[in-house]
């Protein structure tokens, strides 16, 4: 299930009246990963919602990935998820054992993160969709948004990219068993550990790389921070076989939507192939965190978080929001 095109959605949201509430720290106007609402001078709520069609053939695994995907939005803000409500779209005449396995997978993942599922809502729908609305907490002074990237920072990515491409490859039986297994395992890895370390170390900005792809989310982060990101494409970690699958046209609709969204704000060096460009625009499910932090802090972060890589640097704004070279 593809998201609505971000450029179209942005036009709709821009026409809504501004919310005049002094307790909204992060709202929909901010294009961030989750909303943040101040309860008092010490604590705020972090809230998000995400659901999608099956990403795995195994129902329990699908439920687990849906849970991790929802939780990661809270972790990207430096928050701690506390409760969740499930969102179920399922055919009335479907196999109820399958639904039970989906819910079980989600519950296991939530329990591992110490998150309580309080209930949910279901509708009769011929197309299965599943996910969660998650509520967490964060100290006011520890909120990490996508608007704090500073000149001189480096950019760290915590997971390899290519899940959208491989998922399409699985659908058309083009992806190998190894590539499928690695991609699905990657999607089950929680951002809790990465979030804990970035909060402790003191990251300046963060975003969760999901449906808008690496470049779409980097675009939002650079725009909010009023800086330019220089990304070294050779340093971006990739899942197995993604280049080969792109060459076989295993792309999602999100590839085109994400290109339209960033428009002319991104420039590519001549050394960046069309294949690599598609990978960088590929929409992700339960993707990694893209974090902006000081270089010395980044070195410590990478020692603590397995798989994290420095993929670029933050520069003063220079005509383009993102330069890929």
C-alpha positions in Angstrom: 0.0 0.0 0.0 1.7 3.2 -1.1 1.3 6.4 0.8 -0.5 9.4 -0.7 2.0 11.4 -2.8 3.7 13.7 -0.3 3.5 16.7 -2.6 -0.3 16.3 -2.9 -0.7 15.8 0.8 1.4 18.9 1.6 -0.9 21.0 -0.6 -3.9 19.9 1.3 -2.4 20.4 4.8 -1.1 23.9 3.8 -4.7 25.0 3.4 -5.8 24.1 6.9 -6.0 26.8 9.5 -3.1 27.1 11.9 -3.7 25.6 15.3 -3.2 28.1 18.1 -2.3 26.0 21.0 0.9 26.8 22.9 1.3 23.2 24.0 1.8 21.8 20.5 5.6 21.4 20.3 5.5 19.4 17.1 2.4 19.3 14.9 1.5 18.2 11.4 2.8 21.5 10.1 6.4 20.4 11.0 6.6 17.3 8.7 8.1 15.4 11.5 7.9 11.7 12.5 5.4 12.1 15.4 3.5 14.8 17.1 4.6 16.2 20.5 2.2 17.8 23.0 3.3 19.4 26.2 1.5 18.1 29.3 3.4 20.2 31.8 6.8 21.8 32.3 8.5 18.4 32.6 6.8 15.9 30.3 5.2 15.7 26.9 3.3 13.2 24.9 4.6 11.7 21.7 2.0 10.3 19.3 2.0 8.6 16.0 0.0 6.3 13.8 1.0 3.9 11.0 -0.5 0.9 9.2 0.0 -0.8 5.8 -0.9 -3.8 3.7 1.0 -7.2 4.3 4.8 -6.9 3.8 5.5 -10.5 4.6 3.8 -13.8 3.7 4.0 -15.0 7.3 1.2 -13.4 9.3 3.1 -13.2 12.6 6.1 -11.6 11.0 3.8 -9.1 9.3 2.4 -8.2 12.7 5.8 -7.8 14.2 7.1 -5.5 11.4 3.9 -3.4 11.7 4.6 -2.9 15.4 8.3 -2.0 14.9 7.4 0.4 12.1 5.0 2.3 14.4 7.3 2.3 17.4 10.2 3.7 15.5 8.4 7.1 14.9 8.4 7.6 18.7 12.0 6.6 19.1 13.0 9.0 16.3 11.7 11.9 18.5 13.8 10.7 21.5 10.6 9.4 23.2 9.7 6.2 25.1 6.6 4.4 23.8 4.2 3.5 26.5 0.8 2.4 25.0 -0.6 1.4 21.7 -4.0 0.9 19.9 -4.2 -1.5 17.0 -5.7 -0.7 13.7 -7.2 -3.6 11.8 -8.7 -3.8 8.3 -9.7 -7.3 7.5 -12.3 -9.2 5.4 -15.3 -10.4 7.3 -15.0 -13.8 5.6 -11.3 -14.0 6.0 -9.4 -16.7 8.0 -9.6 -15.7 11.6 -6.6 -17.7 12.5 -4.5 -15.6 10.2 -5.7 -12.4 11.9 -4.9 -14.0 15.3 -1.3 -14.6 14.1 -1.0 -11.0 12.9 -2.1 -9.7 16.2 0.1 -12.1 18.1 3.2 -10.9 16.1 2.4 -7.3 16.9 1.8 -8.1 20.6 5.0 -9.9 21.0 7.0 -7.0 19.5 5.1 -4.5 21.7 5.7 -6.6 24.8 9.5 -6.8 24.1 9.4 -2.9 24.1 7.4 -2.8 27.3 4.5 -1.2 25.5 0.9 -2.0 26.6 -1.8 -2.6 23.9 -5.0 -1.1 25.3 -7.4 -2.0 22.5 -8.0 -0.9 19.0 -10.5 -0.6 16.1 -11.4 -2.9 13.2 -13.3 -2.5 9.9 -14.5 -5.0 7.3 -12.1 -4.5 4.3 -11.3 -6.9 1.5 -7.7 -5.6 1.6 -5.8 -6.4 4.8 -4.2 -3.5 6.6 -2.6 -3.5 10.0 -0.7 -1.2 12.3 -0.8 0.9 15.5 -1.4 4.2 17.0 1.4 4.6 19.6 1.6 7.0 22.5 4.9 7.7 24.3 6.5 10.2 26.6 9.5 12.5 26.4 11.1 15.1 28.6 10.6 18.6 27.2 14.4 19.2 27.0 15.0 15.8 25.3 12.7 16.2 22.3 14.7 15.5 19.1 13.1 16.9 15.9 14.1 17.0 12.3 14.9 20.7 12.6 18.1 20.8 14.5 20.8 19.7 12.1 23.8 22.0 12.4 26.6 23.0 10.0 29.6 20.7 10.7 27.5 17.8 11.8 27.8 14.4 10.2 24.8 12.3 9.0 24.5 8.7 10.4 22.1 6.1 9.0 21.3 3.1 11.3 20.0 0.6 8.7 20.6 -0.4 5.1 18.0 0.7 2.6 16.1 -1.1 -0.2 13.1 -2.7 1.6 10.6 -1.3 -1.0 12.6 -2.7 -3.9 13.0 -6.1 -2.3 9.4 -6.3 -1.3 8.4 -5.6 -4.9 10.9 -8.3 -6.0 9.3 -10.8 -3.6 5.9 -9.9 -5.0 7.1 -10.7 -8.6 9.3 -13.6 -7.5 12.5 -11.9 -8.5 14.2 -11.6 -5.1 16.3 -14.5 -3.8 15.5 -16.2 -0.6 18.6 -14.7 1.0 17.7 -11.1 0.0 14.1 -11.7 1.2 15.3 -13.0 4.6 17.8 -10.2 5.1 15.3 -7.5 4.3 12.6 -9.0 6.5 15.0 -9.4 9.4 16.1 -5.8 9.0 12.5 -4.6 9.3 12.1 -6.4 12.6 15.0 -4.5 14.3 13.7 -1.9 16.7 15.2 1.6 16.9 15.1 1.5 20.7 18.8 1.0 21.1 19.7 3.7 18.5 17.3 6.1 20.1 18.7 5.5 23.6 22.3 6.2 22.5 21.4 9.3 20.4 19.5 10.8 23.3 22.3 10.0 25.8 25.1 11.4 23.4 23.1 14.4 22.4 22.0 14.3 18.7 21.0 17.5 17.1 18.3 16.2 14.8 16.7 12.9 13.7 14.2 11.4 11.3 12.8 7.9 10.7 13.5 6.8 7.1 10.2 5.3 5.9 7.7 6.0 3.1 9.4 9.0 1.6 12.7 7.2 1.1 16.1 8.3 2.3 16.2 11.4 0.1 12.6 12.4 0.9 13.2 12.3 4.6 16.6 13.9 4.2 14.9 16.7 2.2 12.4 17.3 5.1 15.2 17.4 7.6 17.5 19.7 5.6 14.6 22.0 4.8 13.4 22.2 8.5 17.0 22.8 9.6 17.8 25.4 6.8 21.0 23.6 5.8 22.3 21.5 2.9 23.1 17.8 3.2 26.0 16.3 1.3 25.4 12.6 1.0 28.1 10.2 -0.2 26.2 7.5 -2.1 29.0 5.0 -1.8 28.7 5.2 2.0 25.0 4.4 2.1 24.5 0.8 3.2 22.3 -1.3 0.9 20.4 -4.5 1.3 21.4 -7.5 -0.9 20.5 -7.5 -4.6 18.8 -4.1 -4.6 20.8 -2.8 -7.6 20.1 -5.9 -9.6 16.4 -5.7 -8.8 16.2 -2.0 -9.8 17.7 -2.9 -13.1 14.8 -5.4 -13.5 12.4 -2.5 -12.8 11.3 -3.8 -9.3 10.2 -0.3 -8.2 7.2 1.0 -6.3 5.0 3.9 -7.0 6.7 5.7 -4.2 9.8 6.1 -6.4 8.0 8.5 -8.7 6.1 10.2 -5.8 9.2 10.8 -3.8 11.1 12.3 -6.8 8.2 14.7 -7.4 8.2 15.6 -3.7 11.8 16.8 -3.6 11.7 18.3 -7.0 14.7 20.3 -8.0 16.0 20.6 -4.4 18.3 17.6 -4.9 21.4 17.5 -7.2 23.3 14.4 -8.3 26.9 14.2 -9.3 27.5 12.5 -12.7 29.0 9.5 -10.9 25.6 8.7 -9.3 23.9 6.2 -11.6 20.1 6.1 -12.3 20.0 2.8 -10.5 21.5 4.4 -7.3 19.1 7.3 -7.6 16.1 4.9 -7.5 17.5 3.2 -4.5 17.9 6.5 -2.6 14.3 7.4 -3.4 13.0 3.9 -2.5 10.2 4.0 0.2 11.2 2.0 3.3 9.2 0.1 5.9 10.6 0.1 9.4 13.7 1.8 8.1 16.6 3.2 10.1 17.1 6.5 11.8 18.9 9.3 9.9 20.7 11.3 12.7 22.6 14.6 12.6 25.2 14.9 15.3 28.7 16.2 16.0 31.4 14.1 14.4 33.1 13.0 17.7 29.7 12.0 19.1 29.0 10.1 15.8 32.1 8.0 16.3 30.9 7.0 19.8 27.4 6.3 18.5 28.7 4.0 15.7 30.7 2.0 18.3 27.5 1.4 20.3 24.9 0.8 17.5 25.6 -2.1 15.2 25.2 -1.3 11.5 25.2 2.4 11.8 27.3 4.3 9.2 28.3 7.9 8.5 26.8 8.7 5.1 27.3 12.5 4.8 27.8 15.9 6.2 25.8 19.0 7.0 26.8 22.2 5.3 25.6 25.8 5.2 22.6 26.2 2.9 23.9 26.4 -0.7 21.0 26.6 -3.3 20.3 22.9 -3.1 19.0 21.1 0.0 20.7 17.9 -0.8 23.8 17.1 -2.9 24.5 13.5 -3.7 28.0 12.7 -4.8 
